[in-house]
Amino acid sequence: MPDPGSAGWRTIGALAELVGGYCWVEGRLFELTGVWASDPDTEDGPPWGPEFRVFLAAASRYHGEMAARWYERLPVRAGVDPGALVVPPVGPDTDQLHSLASETWSVARLTGLVQVYLPRVMRAYRSHLVGANPASEGPVMAVLGPALRSGSEEIARGRSLLDDGVRRGWWNVVG
């Protein structure tokens, strides 16, 4: 996840890098959760039932919408193609997302998503919102607030699915 850094004024280039990274991450989450929702092997191991696929399908739709919202907020600059700004952010969070993409076990996918990766996304969004300058980042702030609420709800729903699996005795790997 892009690191929003400390509070204060951001250049248009720094803001473009952040928003482009957010757009890339949300687009990648859209792809992953969509593939997982339609994966014939998604129900390996525990008897998930339809709620698992419904959760992933809803997550995919949500992350697709978030990627579009971020794309709409990419700073417009003469001679700069907005699509060229949508690149993977540099750092360990991107590596973690690549690692999550290679996971094949449903429980590990969901655990990695809602216990590790999405909380990191929410921390980055929260940090950005706290340090954002309303005069120059109003349109970005308009996405960050709702993204924090919706992301927190998604994490809670995913954790509820994991907790339900523990209660039913399907596995005991959730910490």
KEKE-150815 format. One record per residue: y, z, x of N, C-alpha, C in turn. Coordinates in steps of 0.1 Angstrom, whole numbers, always signed. Example, Ala and Ser with C-alpha at 12.3 -4.5 7.8 and 13.67 -1.06 7.14 Angstrom:
BEGIN
ATOM/n_Y/n_Z/n_X/ca_Y/ca_Z/ca_X/c_Y/c_Z/c_X
ATOM/-57/+78/+132/-45/+78/+123/-33/+78/+132
ATOM/-22/+71/+128/-11/+71/+137/+0/+79/+129
END
This chain:
BEGIN
ATOM/n_Y/n_Z/n_X/ca_Y/ca_Z/ca_X/c_Y/c_Z/c_X
ATOM/-12/+0/+8/+0/+0/+0/+12/+0/+9
ATOM/+22/-8/+6/+34/-7/+14/+40/+7/+14
ATOM/+46/+10/+26/+52/+23/+27/+67/+22/+24
ATOM/+72/+28/+13/+86/+27/+10/+95/+34/+19
ATOM/+90/+42/+28/+98/+49/+38/+107/+59/+32
ATOM/+118/+62/+39/+127/+73/+35/+137/+68/+25
ATOM/+143/+77/+18/+154/+74/+8/+165/+67/+15
ATOM/+173/+59/+8/+184/+53/+13/+185/+38/+10
ATOM/+195/+32/+15/+197/+18/+12/+187/+9/+19
ATOM/+181/+0/+12/+172/-9/+17/+178/-23/+18
ATOM/+175/-30/+29/+180/-44/+29/+172/-52/+19
ATOM/+177/-64/+16/+170/-73/+7/+157/-77/+13
ATOM/+156/-78/+26/+144/-82/+33/+134/-70/+31
ATOM/+138/-58/+33/+129/-47/+32/+124/-45/+18
ATOM/+133/-47/+8/+129/-46/-6/+119/-57/-9
ATOM/+122/-69/-4/+113/-81/-7/+99/-78/-1
ATOM/+98/-72/+11/+85/-68/+17/+78/-58/+8
ATOM/+85/-48/+3/+79/-38/-5/+73/-44/-18
ATOM/+82/-51/-25/+78/-56/-38/+68/-67/-36
ATOM/+68/-75/-26/+58/-85/-23/+45/-78/-21
ATOM/+45/-67/-13/+33/-60/-11/+27/-54/-24
ATOM/+36/-48/-32/+31/-43/-45/+25/-54/-53
ATOM/+31/-65/-53/+26/-76/-61/+12/-80/-56
ATOM/+10/-81/-43/-2/-85/-37/-13/-74/-41
ATOM/-10/-62/-39/-20/-51/-42/-24/-51/-57
ATOM/-14/-52/-66/-17/-53/-80/-25/-65/-84
ATOM/-22/-77/-77/-30/-89/-80/-44/-87/-75
ATOM/-46/-81/-63/-59/-78/-58/-67/-69/-67
ATOM/-61/-58/-72/-67/-49/-82/-71/-56/-94
ATOM/-63/-66/-99/-66/-74/-111/-79/-82/-108
ATOM/-79/-88/-96/-91/-96/-93/-104/-87/-92
ATOM/-103/-76/-85/-115/-67/-83/-120/-62/-96
ATOM/-111/-56/-104/-116/-50/-116/-121/-60/-126
ATOM/-115/-72/-126/-120/-83/-134/-134/-87/-130
ATOM/-136/-89/-117/-149/-93/-112/-160/-82/-116
ATOM/-156/-69/-113/-165/-58/-116/-168/-57/-131
ATOM/-158/-60/-140/-161/-59/-154/-171/-69/-159
ATOM/-171/-81/-152/-181/-91/-156/-193/-92/-147
ATOM/-194/-83/-138/-206/-83/-128/-219/-80/-136
ATOM/-229/-88/-136/-241/-85/-143/-248/-73/-137
ATOM/-245/-70/-124/-251/-58/-118/-243/-45/-119
ATOM/-232/-46/-127/-223/-34/-129/-231/-22/-134
ATOM/-241/-24/-142/-248/-12/-148/-259/-8/-139
ATOM/-259/-10/-126/-269/-5/-117/-269/+10/-117
ATOM/-281/+16/-117/-282/+30/-117/-280/+36/-130
ATOM/-268/+43/-132/-266/+51/-144/-264/+42/-157
ATOM/-268/+47/-168/-267/+40/-181/-252/+41/-186
ATOM/-243/+33/-179/-229/+34/-182/-226/+32/-196
ATOM/-232/+22/-202/-228/+18/-216/-215/+9/-215
ATOM/-211/+5/-227/-200/-4/-227/-186/+2/-223
ATOM/-185/+15/-223/-172/+21/-219/-168/+18/-205
ATOM/-178/+16/-196/-175/+12/-182/-168/-2/-181
ATOM/-175/-11/-188/-169/-25/-188/-156/-25/-195
ATOM/-154/-18/-206/-142/-18/-213/-131/-12/-204
ATOM/-134/-1/-197/-124/+5/-187/-120/-6/-177
ATOM/-130/-12/-171/-126/-22/-160/-119/-34/-166
ATOM/-122/-39/-178/-115/-50/-184/-101/-46/-187
ATOM/-99/-34/-192/-85/-30/-195/-77/-28/-182
ATOM/-84/-23/-171/-77/-21/-158/-73/-34/-153
ATOM/-82/-44/-154/-79/-58/-149/-67/-63/-156
ATOM/-67/-62/-169/-55/-67/-177/-42/-60/-172
ATOM/-43/-47/-171/-31/-39/-167/-26/-44/-153
ATOM/-35/-45/-144/-31/-48/-130/-26/-63/-129
ATOM/-31/-71/-137/-26/-85/-138/-11/-85/-144
ATOM/-9/-77/-154/+5/-75/-159/+14/-69/-149
ATOM/+9/-59/-141/+17/-53/-131/+21/-63/-120
ATOM/+11/-71/-116/+14/-81/-106/+25/-91/-110
ATOM/+24/-95/-123/+34/-104/-129/+48/-97/-129
ATOM/+48/-84/-133/+61/-76/-133/+67/-76/-119
ATOM/+59/-73/-109/+64/-72/-95/+69/-86/-91
ATOM/+62/-96/-94/+66/-110/-90/+80/-113/-96
ATOM/+82/-109/-108/+95/-111/-115/+106/-104/-108
ATOM/+103/-94/-101/+113/-85/-94/+115/-88/-79
ATOM/+108/-98/-74/+110/-102/-61/+124/-106/-59
ATOM/+131/-102/-48/+145/-106/-46/+146/-121/-44
ATOM/+156/-126/-50/+158/-141/-49/+168/-143/-38
ATOM/+164/-152/-29/+172/-155/-17/+172/-171/-16
ATOM/+183/-176/-12/+183/-191/-10/+173/-195/+1
ATOM/+166/-205/-2/+157/-210/+8/+144/-202/+10
ATOM/+141/-192/+2/+129/-184/+3/+121/-186/-9
ATOM/+109/-190/-7/+99/-192/-18/+94/-178/-22
ATOM/+96/-173/-34/+91/-160/-38/+76/-158/-35
ATOM/+68/-168/-37/+54/-167/-35/+50/-164/-21
ATOM/+59/-168/-12/+56/-165/+3/+58/-151/+6
ATOM/+65/-143/-3/+67/-129/-1/+55/-120/-5
ATOM/+46/-126/-13/+34/-119/-18/+23/-120/-7
ATOM/+23/-110/+1/+13/-110/+12/+7/-96/+13
ATOM/-5/-94/+19/-11/-81/+20/-2/-72/+29
ATOM/+1/-60/+25/+8/-51/+34/+0/-47/+46
ATOM/+6/-45/+57/+0/-41/+69/-3/-26/+68
ATOM/-15/-22/+71/-18/-8/+72/-32/-4/+67
ATOM/-36/+8/+68/-49/+13/+65/-52/+12/+50
ATOM/-42/+12/+41/-45/+11/+27/-51/-2/+23
ATOM/-46/-13/+30/-51/-26/+27/-65/-27/+32
ATOM/-68/-21/+44/-82/-21/+49/-91/-14/+39
ATOM/-86/-3/+33/-94/+4/+23/-97/-4/+11
ATOM/-87/-12/+7/-89/-21/-5/-99/-31/-2
ATOM/-99/-37/+10/-109/-47/+15/-123/-40/+15
ATOM/-124/-28/+19/-136/-20/+19/-141/-18/+5
ATOM/-132/-14/-4/-136/-12/-18/-141/-25/-24
ATOM/-135/-36/-20/-139/-49/-26/-154/-52/-22
ATOM/-158/-47/-10/-172/-50/-6/-182/-40/-12
ATOM/-178/-30/-19/-187/-20/-24/-195/-27/-35
ATOM/-208/-23/-36/-217/-29/-46/-222/-19/-56
ATOM/-221/-6/-53/-226/+4/-63/-215/+8/-72
ATOM/-218/+7/-85/-208/+10/-96/-201/+23/-94
ATOM/-209/+33/-91/-203/+47/-90/-193/+47/-79
ATOM/-197/+41/-67/-188/+41/-56/-176/+33/-58
ATOM/-177/+22/-66/-165/+14/-69/-155/+22/-77
ATOM/-160/+28/-88/-151/+36/-97/-146/+48/-89
ATOM/-154/+55/-82/-149/+66/-74/-138/+62/-64
ATOM/-141/+52/-57/-131/+47/-47/-118/+43/-54
ATOM/-119/+37/-66/-107/+32/-73/-99/+44/-78
ATOM/-105/+53/-85/-97/+63/-92/-96/+76/-84
ATOM/-104/+79/-74/-103/+91/-67/-95/+88/-54
ATOM/-95/+76/-49/-89/+73/-36/-77/+63/-37
ATOM/-80/+51/-41/-71/+40/-40/-59/+41/-49
ATOM/-62/+43/-62/-51/+44/-72/-42/+56/-70
ATOM/-47/+67/-66/-38/+78/-62/-28/+75/-51
ATOM/-33/+67/-41/-24/+62/-30/-13/+53/-35
ATOM/-17/+44/-44/-7/+35/-51/+3/+44/-58
ATOM/-1/+54/-65/+8/+62/-73/+17/+70/-63
ATOM/+12/+75/-52/+21/+82/-42/+31/+72/-37
ATOM/+28/+60/-34/+37/+50/-28/+48/+47/-39
ATOM/+44/+45/-51/+53/+42/-62/+63/+54/-64
ATOM/+57/+66/-64/+65/+78/-66/+75/+80/-54
ATOM/+71/+78/-42/+80/+79/-31/+91/+69/-32
ATOM/+88/+57/-36/+98/+46/-37/+108/+50/-48
ATOM/+103/+55/-59/+112/+58/-70/+121/+69/-66
ATOM/+116/+79/-59/+125/+91/-55/+136/+86/-45
ATOM/+132/+76/-37/+142/+72/-27/+150/+60/-31
ATOM/+148/+54/-43/+154/+42/-47/+169/+44/-49
ATOM/+177/+34/-46/+191/+33/-49/+193/+26/-62
ATOM/+198/+33/-73/+199/+26/-86/+209/+14/-85
ATOM/+218/+14/-76/+228/+3/-75/+221/-10/-71
ATOM/+212/-9/-62/+206/-21/-56/+191/-23/-61
ATOM/+185/-13/-67/+171/-14/-70/+168/-11/-85
ATOM/+178/-12/-93/+176/-9/-107/+164/-17/-113
ATOM/+163/-30/-111/+151/-37/-117/+138/-32/-112
ATOM/+137/-28/-99/+125/-23/-94/+122/-9/-100
ATOM/+132/-1/-101/+130/+12/-107/+125/+11/-121
ATOM/+129/+1/-128/+125/-1/-142/+110/-4/-143
ATOM/+104/-8/-132/+89/-10/-132/+82/+2/-126
ATOM/+88/+9/-117/+82/+20/-110/+79/+31/-120
ATOM/+88/+35/-129/+86/+46/-138/+75/+44/-147
ATOM/+74/+33/-155/+63/+30/-163/+50/+28/-156
ATOM/+51/+23/-144/+38/+21/-136/+32/+34/-132
ATOM/+41/+44/-129/+36/+58/-126/+29/+64/-138
ATOM/+35/+62/-150/+28/+68/-162/+15/+61/-165
ATOM/+15/+48/-165/+3/+40/-168/-8/+42/-158
ATOM/-4/+42/-145/-13/+44/-134/-20/+58/-135
ATOM/-12/+68/-138/-18/+81/-140/-28/+82/-151
ATOM/-25/+75/-162/-34/+75/-174/-47/+67/-170
ATOM/-45/+56/-162/-57/+49/-158/-66/+58/-149
ATOM/-60/+65/-140/-68/+74/-131/-75/+85/-140
ATOM/-68/+90/-149/-74/+101/-158/-86/+95/-166
ATOM/-84/+83/-171/-95/+77/-179/-107/+74/-169
ATOM/-105/+69/-157/-116/+67/-148/-123/+79/-144
ATOM/-115/+90/-141/-121/+103/-137/-129/+108/-149
ATOM/-124/+106/-161/-132/+111/-172/-146/+104/-173
ATOM/-146/+91/-170/-159/+84/-170/-168/+90/-159
ATOM/-162/+93/-147/-170/+99/-137/-175/+113/-141
ATOM/-166/+121/-146/-170/+134/-151/-181/+133/-161
ATOM/-180/+124/-170/-190/+122/-181/-204/+119/-174
ATOM/-204/+111/-164/-217/+108/-157/-222/+120/-150
ATOM/-214/+129/-145/-219/+141/-139/-225/+150/-149
ATOM/-217/+152/-161/-222/+160/-172/-236/+155/-177
ATOM/-238/+142/-177/-250/+137/-182/-261/+137/-172
ATOM/-258/+141/-159/-268/+142/-149/-271/+128/-143
ATOM/-263/+118/-144/-266/+105/-138/-265/+105/-123
ATOM/-256/+113/-118/-255/+114/-103/-247/+126/-100
ATOM/-247/+130/-87/-239/+142/-83/-231/+139/-71
ATOM/-225/+127/-70/-218/+122/-58/-203/+124/-60
ATOM/-198/+127/-71/-184/+128/-74/-178/+141/-69
ATOM/-168/+141/-61/-162/+153/-56/-150/+157/-63
END
